[in-house]
Structure formats: structure tokens, C-alpha cells
Amino acid sequence: MVKKLCFILVISLLASTLLLAAGCSKAATTTTTTTALPPGTATAQAGDTVQVDYTLKLSNGTVYQTTVGTGQPFQFELGVGQVIAGFDAAVKGMTIGQTKTVKIAAKDAYGTQKSASNPLAGQNLTFVITLLEIQSPLARSGFTVQVDYTLKLADGTVYQTTVGTDQHFSFTLGKGQVIAGFDDAVTGMNVGETKTVTIPAAQAYGATPSASNPLAGQDLTFVITMLAINPVQ
């Protein structure tokens, strides 16, 4: 019996979806080098949806498939097993406009045993990848986020802020770690977005004033800036 291989669905060039995968887990073997990036440079990370052009070459140098010049770049979500592990690992950390050449050993691609049903099995493969676009994930339940915020009382008084303190606030959405109104406000935000939201007392610290909590019984205004989103759940 032929050993079951990590396999991806091979579709035509026009579909540009050669790399759809299931069950691959090995890391890539690359020949690329890493250089220091300027501070603030966006890099592709797990959870991002990315768009790339790629050219796939066989071990003898033959071009097997390419999206270059077709007007149909390949799009997938990083870190969720939609492509072979070697390709996923190669794209992670890339910057928009960067081109990378990565050599993936057969064992890290489609397996070392040849297969009549998959002409790529048993071959070392070379991909030339250009990152075209990064779409960062929106904050949603289960994601850990980092924000800066300023809390204002109903009369406009600034009660609390993390801005300028270097003590950003991190929490996991949908886990009851913050007041309901704050959780709802952050859901759907993107990195770099700033939102001003007024939260009714009922969705903050309750409608009834309390001597033990000066925020109870008040409508609260938060100015929130999304700094980072970690989609690992």
C-alpha cells in the first residue's frame, strides 16, 4: 500500500489554487536569508490573509506552474493549514513586495514516495514567491488583543488612560475579562484603528451607583486604539 502522503489539491493554473492542503505538518527547508526590517514594517503572520504570486519549479528546473502574469494571484490564510507547511512557513514573516526563493525537500512537500495521482510527490520543489498583499484579521471572540484606551466620565473628565504609559492593555475577547460594552466595541476592530464608544451604565459597571465603585451608575466613553491582534486561540 502506498504510504499516505501530505497532499494538496492540484488545480489548473487558471484557478491558481495549487497549494490548497490538508494534514501537512512538516517544516520547510529554505535557502533564504533574513535581514533586519525597519521598525513598524508589516510582516505576514498567522491569521493574516495574504495574496501572493508564485512560480513552482521541479528539481530539474522545469517550471511546473506559475501565477505570474495571469492576473490571478493566489490567496490563503496563514497558519491554518490551507497550504503545505513549507509554503506556509516561507510566506510567514515576508513583507509586501518581497520576493523569496525557497527550496522544499520532498519529505516537507508531498512526500518522498512517488505517486501516479500526484506528479509532485517524491520531488524536491523550488518556489519563487512574491508577497502582494497582507490583510490582517479583524478582532473576534477568542483572539487576544492589545489596546490603548482613554476612559472618560459622563462629564468629560479623563478618569484613566494607558496612552503614553507603555502599559498597554491586553485581554482575550469573548471571555468575560472586560465589561460587556468594551468587549463589544473592540470586536471587529483592525490593527491601527481608533474608535470612540459611549457605553451605557448597564453595559459597564451597572446602572446602580455604588460607594465601592465610582464608575457604577455612569455612562462611560472610551477612546480605543487597536495595537495588536493575536489570532491564536
Contacts in CASP RR format, 6 or more apart in sequence:
PFRMAT RR
TARGET T0000
AUTHOR 0000-0000-0000
METHOD contacts of the structure
MODEL  1
MVKKLCFILVISLLASTLLLAAGCSKAATTTTTTTALPPGTATAQAGDTV
QVDYTLKLSNGTVYQTTVGTGQPFQFELGVGQVIAGFDAAVKGMTIGQTK
TVKIAAKDAYGTQKSASNPLAGQNLTFVITLLEIQSPLARSGFTVQVDYT
LKLADGTVYQTTVGTDQHFSFTLGKGQVIAGFDDAVTGMNVGETKTVTIP
AAQAYGATPSASNPLAGQDLTFVITMLAINPVQ
2 113 0 8 1.000
2 115 0 8 1.000
3 113 0 8 1.000
5 110 0 8 1.000
5 111 0 8 1.000
5 113 0 8 1.000
5 115 0 8 1.000
5 118 0 8 1.000
5 121 0 8 1.000
6 21 0 8 1.000
6 23 0 8 1.000
6 24 0 8 1.000
6 25 0 8 1.000
6 26 0 8 1.000
6 84 0 8 1.000
6 85 0 8 1.000
6 109 0 8 1.000
6 110 0 8 1.000
6 111 0 8 1.000
7 21 0 8 1.000
7 22 0 8 1.000
7 110 0 8 1.000
7 118 0 8 1.000
7 121 0 8 1.000
8 18 0 8 1.000
8 19 0 8 1.000
8 20 0 8 1.000
8 21 0 8 1.000
8 22 0 8 1.000
8 24 0 8 1.000
8 83 0 8 1.000
8 84 0 8 1.000
8 110 0 8 1.000
9 17 0 8 1.000
9 18 0 8 1.000
9 20 0 8 1.000
9 21 0 8 1.000
10 18 0 8 1.000
10 118 0 8 1.000
10 120 0 8 1.000
11 17 0 8 1.000
11 18 0 8 1.000
11 20 0 8 1.000
13 65 0 8 1.000
13 66 0 8 1.000
13 67 0 8 1.000
13 70 0 8 1.000
14 70 0 8 1.000
14 72 0 8 1.000
15 72 0 8 1.000
16 67 0 8 1.000
16 70 0 8 1.000
16 72 0 8 1.000
16 73 0 8 1.000
16 74 0 8 1.000
17 74 0 8 1.000
18 56 0 8 1.000
18 65 0 8 1.000
18 74 0 8 1.000
19 54 0 8 1.000
19 74 0 8 1.000
19 76 0 8 1.000
19 82 0 8 1.000
19 83 0 8 1.000
19 84 0 8 1.000
19 87 0 8 1.000
20 76 0 8 1.000
20 82 0 8 1.000
20 83 0 8 1.000
21 81 0 8 1.000
21 82 0 8 1.000
21 83 0 8 1.000
21 84 0 8 1.000
21 85 0 8 1.000
22 81 0 8 1.000
23 81 0 8 1.000
24 81 0 8 1.000
24 83 0 8 1.000
24 84 0 8 1.000
24 85 0 8 1.000
24 86 0 8 1.000
25 85 0 8 1.000
26 85 0 8 1.000
26 86 0 8 1.000
26 107 0 8 1.000
26 108 0 8 1.000
27 85 0 8 1.000
27 86 0 8 1.000
27 89 0 8 1.000
27 108 0 8 1.000
28 85 0 8 1.000
28 86 0 8 1.000
28 87 0 8 1.000
28 88 0 8 1.000
28 89 0 8 1.000
28 90 0 8 1.000
28 102 0 8 1.000
28 104 0 8 1.000
28 108 0 8 1.000
29 103 0 8 1.000
29 104 0 8 1.000
29 105 0 8 1.000
29 108 0 8 1.000
30 89 0 8 1.000
30 90 0 8 1.000
30 100 0 8 1.000
30 102 0 8 1.000
30 103 0 8 1.000
30 104 0 8 1.000
31 101 0 8 1.000
31 102 0 8 1.000
31 103 0 8 1.000
32 90 0 8 1.000
32 100 0 8 1.000
32 101 0 8 1.000
32 102 0 8 1.000
37 43 0 8 1.000
37 95 0 8 1.000
41 95 0 8 1.000
42 95 0 8 1.000
42 96 0 8 1.000
42 134 0 8 1.000
42 136 0 8 1.000
43 92 0 8 1.000
43 93 0 8 1.000
43 94 0 8 1.000
43 95 0 8 1.000
43 134 0 8 1.000
44 50 0 8 1.000
44 78 0 8 1.000
44 91 0 8 1.000
44 92 0 8 1.000
44 93 0 8 1.000
44 94 0 8 1.000
44 95 0 8 1.000
44 131 0 8 1.000
44 134 0 8 1.000
45 78 0 8 1.000
45 92 0 8 1.000
45 93 0 8 1.000
46 78 0 8 1.000
46 79 0 8 1.000
46 80 0 8 1.000
46 92 0 8 1.000
46 231 0 8 1.000
46 232 0 8 1.000
47 77 0 8 1.000
47 78 0 8 1.000
47 79 0 8 1.000
47 80 0 8 1.000
47 137 0 8 1.000
47 231 0 8 1.000
48 77 0 8 1.000
48 78 0 8 1.000
48 134 0 8 1.000
48 135 0 8 1.000
48 136 0 8 1.000
48 137 0 8 1.000
49 75 0 8 1.000
49 76 0 8 1.000
49 77 0 8 1.000
49 78 0 8 1.000
49 134 0 8 1.000
49 135 0 8 1.000
49 137 0 8 1.000
50 75 0 8 1.000
50 76 0 8 1.000
50 77 0 8 1.000
50 78 0 8 1.000
50 91 0 8 1.000
50 131 0 8 1.000
50 132 0 8 1.000
50 133 0 8 1.000
50 134 0 8 1.000
50 135 0 8 1.000
51 73 0 8 1.000
51 74 0 8 1.000
51 75 0 8 1.000
51 131 0 8 1.000
51 132 0 8 1.000
51 133 0 8 1.000
51 135 0 8 1.000
52 67 0 8 1.000
52 73 0 8 1.000
52 74 0 8 1.000
52 75 0 8 1.000
52 91 0 8 1.000
52 129 0 8 1.000
52 130 0 8 1.000
52 131 0 8 1.000
52 132 0 8 1.000
53 66 0 8 1.000
53 67 0 8 1.000
53 68 0 8 1.000
53 69 0 8 1.000
53 73 0 8 1.000
53 74 0 8 1.000
53 129 0 8 1.000
53 130 0 8 1.000
53 132 0 8 1.000
54 66 0 8 1.000
54 67 0 8 1.000
54 68 0 8 1.000
54 74 0 8 1.000
54 127 0 8 1.000
54 128 0 8 1.000
54 129 0 8 1.000
54 130 0 8 1.000
55 63 0 8 1.000
55 65 0 8 1.000
55 66 0 8 1.000
55 67 0 8 1.000
55 68 0 8 1.000
55 127 0 8 1.000
55 128 0 8 1.000
56 63 0 8 1.000
56 64 0 8 1.000
56 65 0 8 1.000
56 66 0 8 1.000
56 125 0 8 1.000
56 126 0 8 1.000
56 127 0 8 1.000
57 63 0 8 1.000
57 64 0 8 1.000
57 125 0 8 1.000
57 126 0 8 1.000
57 127 0 8 1.000
57 128 0 8 1.000
58 64 0 8 1.000
58 120 0 8 1.000
58 123 0 8 1.000
58 125 0 8 1.000
58 126 0 8 1.000
59 123 0 8 1.000
59 124 0 8 1.000
59 125 0 8 1.000
59 126 0 8 1.000
61 126 0 8 1.000
64 120 0 8 1.000
67 73 0 8 1.000
67 74 0 8 1.000
68 130 0 8 1.000
73 132 0 8 1.000
73 133 0 8 1.000
76 82 0 8 1.000
76 83 0 8 1.000
78 88 0 8 1.000
78 91 0 8 1.000
78 92 0 8 1.000
79 88 0 8 1.000
79 92 0 8 1.000
81 88 0 8 1.000
82 88 0 8 1.000
84 104 0 8 1.000
84 108 0 8 1.000
84 109 0 8 1.000
84 110 0 8 1.000
85 108 0 8 1.000
86 102 0 8 1.000
86 104 0 8 1.000
86 108 0 8 1.000
86 109 0 8 1.000
87 102 0 8 1.000
87 104 0 8 1.000
87 127 0 8 1.000
87 129 0 8 1.000
90 100 0 8 1.000
90 102 0 8 1.000
90 104 0 8 1.000
90 127 0 8 1.000
90 129 0 8 1.000
91 100 0 8 1.000
91 129 0 8 1.000
91 131 0 8 1.000
94 100 0 8 1.000
94 129 0 8 1.000
94 131 0 8 1.000
95 131 0 8 1.000
96 131 0 8 1.000
96 132 0 8 1.000
96 133 0 8 1.000
96 134 0 8 1.000
97 130 0 8 1.000
97 131 0 8 1.000
97 132 0 8 1.000
98 130 0 8 1.000
98 131 0 8 1.000
99 128 0 8 1.000
99 129 0 8 1.000
99 130 0 8 1.000
99 131 0 8 1.000
100 128 0 8 1.000
100 129 0 8 1.000
100 130 0 8 1.000
100 131 0 8 1.000
101 126 0 8 1.000
101 127 0 8 1.000
101 128 0 8 1.000
101 129 0 8 1.000
102 126 0 8 1.000
102 127 0 8 1.000
102 129 0 8 1.000
103 124 0 8 1.000
103 125 0 8 1.000
103 126 0 8 1.000
104 124 0 8 1.000
104 125 0 8 1.000
104 126 0 8 1.000
104 127 0 8 1.000
105 124 0 8 1.000
106 112 0 8 1.000
106 121 0 8 1.000
106 122 0 8 1.000
106 123 0 8 1.000
106 124 0 8 1.000
106 125 0 8 1.000
109 120 0 8 1.000
109 122 0 8 1.000
109 123 0 8 1.000
109 124 0 8 1.000
109 125 0 8 1.000
110 118 0 8 1.000
110 120 0 8 1.000
110 121 0 8 1.000
110 122 0 8 1.000
110 123 0 8 1.000
110 125 0 8 1.000
111 121 0 8 1.000
111 122 0 8 1.000
112 122 0 8 1.000
113 121 0 8 1.000
113 122 0 8 1.000
114 121 0 8 1.000
114 122 0 8 1.000
115 121 0 8 1.000
115 122 0 8 1.000
136 190 0 8 1.000
136 191 0 8 1.000
136 229 0 8 1.000
137 143 0 8 1.000
137 229 0 8 1.000
137 231 0 8 1.000
138 188 0 8 1.000
138 189 0 8 1.000
138 190 0 8 1.000
138 229 0 8 1.000
139 145 0 8 1.000
139 173 0 8 1.000
139 186 0 8 1.000
139 187 0 8 1.000
139 188 0 8 1.000
139 189 0 8 1.000
139 190 0 8 1.000
139 226 0 8 1.000
139 229 0 8 1.000
140 173 0 8 1.000
140 187 0 8 1.000
140 188 0 8 1.000
141 173 0 8 1.000
141 174 0 8 1.000
141 187 0 8 1.000
142 172 0 8 1.000
142 173 0 8 1.000
142 174 0 8 1.000
142 175 0 8 1.000
142 233 0 8 1.000
143 172 0 8 1.000
143 173 0 8 1.000
143 229 0 8 1.000
143 230 0 8 1.000
143 231 0 8 1.000
143 233 0 8 1.000
144 170 0 8 1.000
144 171 0 8 1.000
144 172 0 8 1.000
144 173 0 8 1.000
144 229 0 8 1.000
144 230 0 8 1.000
144 232 0 8 1.000
145 170 0 8 1.000
145 171 0 8 1.000
145 172 0 8 1.000
145 173 0 8 1.000
145 186 0 8 1.000
145 189 0 8 1.000
145 226 0 8 1.000
145 227 0 8 1.000
145 228 0 8 1.000
145 229 0 8 1.000
145 230 0 8 1.000
146 168 0 8 1.000
146 169 0 8 1.000
146 170 0 8 1.000
146 226 0 8 1.000
146 227 0 8 1.000
146 228 0 8 1.000
146 229 0 8 1.000
146 230 0 8 1.000
147 162 0 8 1.000
147 168 0 8 1.000
147 169 0 8 1.000
147 170 0 8 1.000
147 186 0 8 1.000
147 224 0 8 1.000
147 225 0 8 1.000
147 226 0 8 1.000
147 227 0 8 1.000
148 161 0 8 1.000
148 162 0 8 1.000
148 163 0 8 1.000
148 164 0 8 1.000
148 168 0 8 1.000
148 169 0 8 1.000
148 224 0 8 1.000
148 225 0 8 1.000
148 227 0 8 1.000
149 161 0 8 1.000
149 162 0 8 1.000
149 163 0 8 1.000
149 169 0 8 1.000
149 222 0 8 1.000
149 223 0 8 1.000
149 224 0 8 1.000
149 225 0 8 1.000
150 158 0 8 1.000
150 160 0 8 1.000
150 161 0 8 1.000
150 162 0 8 1.000
150 163 0 8 1.000
150 222 0 8 1.000
150 223 0 8 1.000
151 158 0 8 1.000
151 159 0 8 1.000
151 160 0 8 1.000
151 161 0 8 1.000
151 220 0 8 1.000
151 221 0 8 1.000
151 222 0 8 1.000
152 158 0 8 1.000
152 159 0 8 1.000
152 220 0 8 1.000
152 221 0 8 1.000
152 222 0 8 1.000
152 223 0 8 1.000
153 159 0 8 1.000
153 215 0 8 1.000
153 218 0 8 1.000
153 220 0 8 1.000
153 221 0 8 1.000
154 218 0 8 1.000
154 219 0 8 1.000
154 220 0 8 1.000
154 221 0 8 1.000
156 221 0 8 1.000
159 215 0 8 1.000
162 168 0 8 1.000
162 169 0 8 1.000
163 225 0 8 1.000
168 227 0 8 1.000
171 177 0 8 1.000
171 178 0 8 1.000
173 183 0 8 1.000
173 186 0 8 1.000
173 187 0 8 1.000
174 183 0 8 1.000
174 187 0 8 1.000
176 183 0 8 1.000
177 183 0 8 1.000
178 186 0 8 1.000
179 199 0 8 1.000
179 203 0 8 1.000
179 204 0 8 1.000
179 205 0 8 1.000
180 203 0 8 1.000
181 197 0 8 1.000
181 199 0 8 1.000
181 203 0 8 1.000
181 204 0 8 1.000
182 199 0 8 1.000
182 204 0 8 1.000
182 222 0 8 1.000
182 224 0 8 1.000
184 203 0 8 1.000
185 195 0 8 1.000
185 197 0 8 1.000
185 199 0 8 1.000
185 222 0 8 1.000
185 224 0 8 1.000
186 224 0 8 1.000
186 226 0 8 1.000
189 195 0 8 1.000
189 224 0 8 1.000
189 226 0 8 1.000
190 226 0 8 1.000
190 229 0 8 1.000
191 226 0 8 1.000
191 227 0 8 1.000
191 228 0 8 1.000
191 229 0 8 1.000
192 225 0 8 1.000
192 226 0 8 1.000
192 227 0 8 1.000
193 225 0 8 1.000
193 226 0 8 1.000
194 223 0 8 1.000
194 224 0 8 1.000
194 225 0 8 1.000
194 226 0 8 1.000
195 223 0 8 1.000
195 224 0 8 1.000
195 225 0 8 1.000
196 221 0 8 1.000
196 222 0 8 1.000
196 223 0 8 1.000
196 224 0 8 1.000
197 221 0 8 1.000
197 222 0 8 1.000
197 224 0 8 1.000
198 219 0 8 1.000
198 220 0 8 1.000
198 221 0 8 1.000
199 219 0 8 1.000
199 220 0 8 1.000
199 221 0 8 1.000
199 222 0 8 1.000
200 219 0 8 1.000
201 207 0 8 1.000
201 216 0 8 1.000
201 217 0 8 1.000
201 218 0 8 1.000
201 219 0 8 1.000
201 220 0 8 1.000
204 215 0 8 1.000
204 217 0 8 1.000
204 218 0 8 1.000
204 219 0 8 1.000
204 220 0 8 1.000
205 213 0 8 1.000
205 215 0 8 1.000
205 216 0 8 1.000
205 217 0 8 1.000
205 218 0 8 1.000
205 220 0 8 1.000
206 216 0 8 1.000
206 217 0 8 1.000
207 217 0 8 1.000
208 216 0 8 1.000
208 217 0 8 1.000
209 216 0 8 1.000
209 217 0 8 1.000
209 218 0 8 1.000
210 216 0 8 1.000
210 217 0 8 1.000
END
